[in-house]
């Protein structure tokens, strides 16, 4: 089975040799890392994490998990989507 490995986002700008030298040195590493802003607290990210957790609990294996996630996302795309609560208007029934 072939796997594509990639560097973690925080270490992608640091060379392997620099990481090795920092590990072997006795001093406390002082890496000048500029942290980029990632959308970590958005509803979209929370939904994706929930979907991934749900999928891993319901299926076993890469192909069934992929099919579960794809089916769930396709079923969500057919639902109405509102950007804000104000976009959702419930027609109120008037008492006569």
PEBEL-V890788 format. One record per residue. RES is the residue in three letters. SS is DSSP state (H for helix, E for strand, - for the rest). PSI is psi in whole degrees, 0 to 359 (NA if undefined). OMEGA is omega in whole degrees, -180 to 180 (none if undefined). Layout:
BEGIN
res-><RES:RES>
ss-><SS:SS>
psi-><PSI:PSI>
omega-><OMEGA:OMEGA>
END
This chain:
BEGIN
res-><UNK:UNK:UNK:UNK:UNK:UNK:UNK:UNK:UNK:UNK:UNK:UNK:UNK:UNK:UNK:UNK:UNK:UNK:UNK:UNK:UNK:UNK:UNK:UNK:UNK:UNK:UNK:UNK:UNK:UNK:UNK:UNK:UNK:UNK:UNK:UNK:UNK:UNK:UNK:UNK:UNK:UNK:UNK:UNK:UNK:UNK:UNK:UNK:UNK:UNK:UNK:UNK:UNK:UNK:UNK:UNK:UNK:UNK:UNK:UNK:UNK:UNK:UNK:UNK:UNK:UNK:UNK:UNK:UNK:UNK:UNK:UNK:UNK:UNK:UNK:UNK:UNK:UNK:UNK:UNK:UNK:UNK:UNK:UNK:UNK:UNK:UNK:UNK:UNK:UNK:UNK:UNK:UNK:UNK:UNK:UNK>
ss-><-:-:-:-:-:-:-:-:H:H:H:-:-:-:-:H:H:H:H:H:H:H:H:H:-:-:-:-:-:-:-:-:-:-:-:-:-:-:-:-:-:-:H:H:H:H:H:H:H:H:H:H:H:H:H:H:H:H:-:-:-:H:H:H:H:H:H:H:H:H:H:H:H:H:H:H:H:-:-:-:-:-:-:-:H:H:H:-:-:-:-:-:-:-:-:->
psi-><126:136:136:117:140:160:149:146:325:337:3:336:1:131:159:321:321:320:316:317:325:323:319:340:154:346:161:126:138:84:130:89:127:116:127:156:127:143:86:347:46:160:325:316:318:320:319:318:317:318:318:319:316:315:318:333:333:336:163:123:156:314:311:324:317:315:320:312:316:316:317:315:321:321:327:328:338:346:157:144:128:131:325:162:329:339:340:110:123:124:119:137:127:133:125:NA>
omega-><-180:178:174:179:177:-180:173:-176:-178:-177:-174:-180:-179:-177:178:-180:179:178:179:-179:178:179:-176:-179:-179:-177:177:-177:177:-178:176:-178:174:-179:176:179:178:179:-174:-176:179:180:-179:179:179:178:-180:178:179:180:178:178:178:-177:-178:179:-175:-175:179:-179:-175:-177:177:179:178:180:179:-179:-179:179:180:180:178:179:177:-178:178:179:175:-178:179:179:-178:178:-179:178:-177:-180:176:179:-177:178:-179:176:-178:none>
END
